Amino acid sequence: MMIKKLAGHRKDLLPPTDELSEATYKSVRLDYLTRLPSSQGSSGDIDTATSLVADVNIDEDADEVANINTDMIPSSNDIQWELQRVMASAHDGWVRSVAMDPVTNDWFVTGGSDAAIKVWDLTTLKLKAVISGHILGVRSLAVSPRYPYLFSGSEDKTVRCWDLERTHAPEGCQIRDYHGHVGGIYTMSLHPELDLLFTGGRDQVIRVWDIRSRTEVMTLLGHSSDITSIESQIGDPQIISSSMDSTIRLWDLRKQSTLLTLTHHTKSIRLMKLHPKEATMCSGDSNGNFKQWLSSPGGELLSEFTSTNELSRIINSVSINPNNVLFAGFDDGTLEFYNYVSGKLIQRTKSIPSPGSRDSAIYDSTFDMSGSRLITCEGDKSIKIWKEVE
């Protein structure tokens, strides 16, 4: 792995500043100011018609260890991960999206290329509800932490709002839809304080919706290719987006324009995620390169490193947990876990396809709220649960 620290902008023409005090005031990560460069690392069937859940106990069977095909870089300070449960045939097609319950951490929701949305109990993995209405694959999901609402975006160009308290109502639970996109919706984000929903995808624009009135309150123009990620936060910039045009844009919502464009990637950016507790973010491109940034108006580049996956560096999913573990899921089914602070590879493993499937691409992922469990959505129609090794 290659770790590369970048120097900051020239400040010899500016008055002297106390960078540590400024970082403390902004509540951003401080360790990058003094960080040294890192070196290369020396149970049964669930009673549903659509899901088969299997426990995986790696310690009991040596063959399972071989099948997991794990290549670890040992460290006494880094936690390892293992496969805990496999939910085979969770959907009737590729599982394309997942979102975690942000309040109770008791359930999660997935969307598939079968156009279905499914709600699962995180503890028992039993199917709690099936939500139908989309006519093409569901590519993005967002659960509101303030209302019992689920938002979904699909390749059918529609955004829909579902009332989760009415999932079993005979008339269905869809309460709103938002029309305006002219291409598939690949990503969405809810503002943490305002009743605003941000959506983007194939039509290269970010549309901002008032979730109560269904009104499109603004349209953000600037990207020149598919939008792959949208992240929102309380402080400025309130909106950050990534695109297949190899750029990240920080947006000024008041002026409805781009505040800053980051052009350090040379290939299409597949995913970009905010850290759940820090004012930082990480982006990954189709060359397997990761870059860490401050999610402040300056968008300073903190560090960059490269995936060790030589077979396929096409990143489909990136997730970060509160304990500074960065997960990357690849198109060939490879999973990589990194130390988010140092950029060091902790563990590399391969997802084994379910019987009858040729591969198991990782299409989406999320950690639970505690960061101790990882949910991956895969191309063999399965959902897999990974846990920290005790």
N, C-alpha and C positions, 0 to 999 in steps of 0.2 A: 504494500500500500504506500502511496505517496502522500505525505502531508506537506502542505505548502502554506506558510504564513505570509501574509502580505503586509507591506508597510502602509501606513496611513498617508493621507494627502500631505503635501508640503505645508508647513505652518511657519516657515521662516519669515514670511511677509505679514504675518498676523500677530496681534498682541499675544503674549503668553497666556495659556489657559491651564486650569487645573482639571485634567481629564478625569481623574479619579473622583473628584467632587461632582463633576457634571454627570458621570455615570451613576453615582449614588443618587443624585437628584432625580434622574430619569428611571431609576430602578431597573437598570439593565445589568447584564452579566459583567463582573469585574475581572474574572480570572484571565480574560484574553489580554489584559494589559501587561501581565507578568508571565504568561504561559510560555514555556520552553517548547521548541519544536519537538514533535514526537517522532520516534523512529519506527520502522516497520516491525510488526509483531513477530519476534523470534518464534362394559358391564352389560348391556342388553339392548333390545330394541325399544325405541321410543314409540309410544302409541299414537303415531300420526301416519297419514297415508303418503306423505311426501318425504319423510326423513328417516334415515337409519343412523343412529348414533353409536359409535363404537369407542370404548375406552382403549387407550394405548398405554401399556405399561412396558416401557423400554427396559427396565431393570430385570423383568422376568424372563425375557427371551432374547438370547444373544443374536438371533436372526433379525429381530426387529432393529437392533442397533445397526446391523449391516445395511438394512433396507433404508434406514433414515439417511445414510450416506453423509454423516456430519463430519465436517473438517473444522475443528475448534482451535483457537489460539488461546492456550490456557493462561489464566491470570487469577491471582487470589482475590483481586478486587472486583472482578467483573462477573455478573450473574449469568449463568447459562440458561438456555431455554429448551424445552422438550415438547413434543406433541402429546396432548392430553386426550382430546376427543376428535372424532371424525364424524361429521354429519353428512353422510352420503346421500345423494339425490335430494339435497335440500331444495333445489329448484329444478324445473324441467329444462333448464338451459344454463348457460354460463351465469355465475353469480357475479354481478358487476358492481355492486355498491353496498355499503354498510354504514350504519350510524348507531352510536351508543346512546342509551338513555343518560342524559347529562345530569339528572337530579338524584335518582335513587340507585343507579348502577345495577338495576335488577333485570333489565331486558335490553335487547338490541333489535334492530330492524335491518332487513336486507332487501335488495332489489335485483332482479335477474333479467336475462335476455328473453325470458318467457313472459315479460310484461307484468309479472306479479310482484307484490310487496308482501313480505312476511315478517311477523313479529314473533320473536323467540324469547323464552325465559332463559336468562343467562346461567342460572344454577342447574336447572333440570334439562335445558335445551329442548323443552317441549314447545311445540308450535302453539302460540297463543291466538293468532289471528292471521287471516289471509285477506289482503286488500287488493281489489281489482278495479280497473278503470282505464289504465293506460293500454294502448294497442301495440306499442313497441317496447323495446328494452328499457328498463329503468336504470339510468346511468348515475344519478346523484340523489342523495337523501340528506335531510337536515331535520333534527328534532329540536323543537323550541324548549328552552329551559324555563320559560315564563308562562306558557300556555300548553294545554294538552294537544298540541298540533304537530303534525308531521308534514313536511314539504318534500315533494318529489319532482325530479326532472327527468324527462324521457327523450328517447330518439324520435318520438312522435311530435316533438316541438312544443309540447305543453308542459306547464308547471302547475301542479295541483296541491291543494291543501286538504289534509284529512284530519278529522276530529277523532283522536284515539279513544275517547270515551264512548264512541258510538260504533266501534268496529264490528259489533255483532247486530247492529240495527238492520232490520229487513230492507230499509230504503238505502242502505249504504252509509258510508261516513264521509264522503267528499262534501266539503262545504264551500270551497272556492276553487276557481281556476284562473290562471294568469296567461293571457294570450299576447304574443308580440314577437317571440323568437321565430326566425325563419329557417332554423336548423336545429339539430339535436342539442339538448341541454346536457353538458358534461360535468358541471360543477355548480355548487350553490353554497351560500353562507348566510347565516342570520346575524344581524348586528346585535351585540351583547346587551345594548340598552334601548335602542330605538326599534320601533316596529317596522323595520326595513328588511327586505329579503333581496339578496344579490344573486343573480344567475348569469351564467355564461356558457358558451359552447361553440358550436360549429360556425355560427354566423359572426363570430369575431367581435362581438360587442358585449358589454356588461349592462344588463338591465336592472334597474333598481325599482322595487315594488313596495308600495304601502300594503302590508299584509292584511289590513282591515278593509280597505276600500277596493282592493284589487287594481288600484291605479298605478300605472308606470310613471313614477315621479321624475326619473331622469334616465338618460342613456349615456354611458361612458364609451367614447370612441378613441381608438388609438392602436390597438393590436391589429396585426396584419395576417394572423392565422388563428387556428382554433384556440380557444381559451381553455386551459387545463386545470387551473386552480384559482379559487378566490378565497381569501382569508380576510376577516374583519376583526377589528379590535376597537377598544374604547378610545385610546389616544390616537393622535395623528402619526402617520397616515391611517385613517380609519379603514381604508380598503387597499389591499395588495393583491395583485393578480399575476399569474404566469401564463405563458402561451407557447404554442409550437413555433412561434416566430423567434424563439430563443431569448426573449426579453422578460423581465419582471417590471411591472409598473406599480408605482406608489401613487395613489390618487388623492387629489384635493376635492372632497365632496362639496365644499362650499362654492368652489369655482367650477365644479363639474369638469375637471381637466386633469391631465397628468402632472403630478408634482415632480416626479423623478423617474427616469427609465434606466434600469440596470441592464447592461449589455455584455456582461462578463462571460456568459455561456456562448459556446460556438455551435451547439446543436440544440434541437428542439427540447424545451423544458417539459418533462412529463408530469412532474408533481412538485408542489411547494407546500410546506406545512409550517405553521407557527408553533413554537414551543409552548406547552400549556401553562408554564409558570414564569417564563422569562420573556423579555422583549427582544427575542431573536427568532430567526426562521431558517429553514434549510430547504434547498431546491436540488432536484436531481434531473439530469438530462439523458438523452438517448445514447450517449457515450459512456454512461455509468459514472459521470462526474457529479460530486456533491459539493455544494457551496453553502457556507453559513454566513448569515447577514444579521446586522442589527435591524430590527423592524421599526426603526425610528425614521424621521423625515430624511436623515442623511443617508440611510441605507448602506452603511459601511460594511465592506466585506471583511469578515473575521478570519475565515480559514477555508480551505478546500482540500478535498481528498478524492480518491478514485476507487471505484469498486474493484474487487479482485476477481469478479466473475468473468472469466475469459470467453465462455461460450456465448453468453448473451448479456449485453450491458443495457438492454432496454428496460428501464425502470417503469413499472406500472403503478407502484404504490409506495408511499413514504408515510411513516407514523413516528411520533415522538412521545415517549411517556414522561411522567413527572420526575422519574429517577434518572433522567439523562441517558436513556437508551434510544438509539435511532434504529428503526427497522426499515429495510428496503425489500420490496418484493419484485421479482423480475418476470419477464415474459416466458422464460424457460422453466419456471417453477422454483428457482433458487430463492432462498431467504437469507438475508444477511443482517446481522445485528452489530451495531457499532456503539462505542462509547461516544456520546454526543459531544463531550467536552474535548477529548483528545483526538477524536477521529479514528481511533484504533479499532480494527476489526475484532469483535469479541467471539463471533461464531458464524459459521457458514454451513447451511444445510440445504437439502433438496426435498421438496414436497413430492410424495409418492402418489401418482395418479390412482384414482379408484379403478377397480376392475372394469374393463370395457373402454377406458379412456386412454388415449395415447400420450397426453401430456396434462399438466396441471398448472397453467399460467396463473400467477397471482394478480388478480385484477383490482382488488381493494383490500384495505385492512384498517383496523383501529384497535388501540388499547382500551381496556376498560378504564374507569375513572381512577382506580388505584394504581394502574400501570403494571399489575402483576399477571394479567392475562391478555393475550393477543388473539384477535379474531381475523382470520384471512378468508377471503372470498376467491374461489378458484374456478378454472376453466373446465374441471371435471364434474361440475355441477355440485360440488361439495363446499361445506363450510368447515374450517378446521380451527380448533381451539388450542393455543399454545400457552404454556405456563412456565413460570420461573422454576428452576430446579432448586429444591430445598437442600 
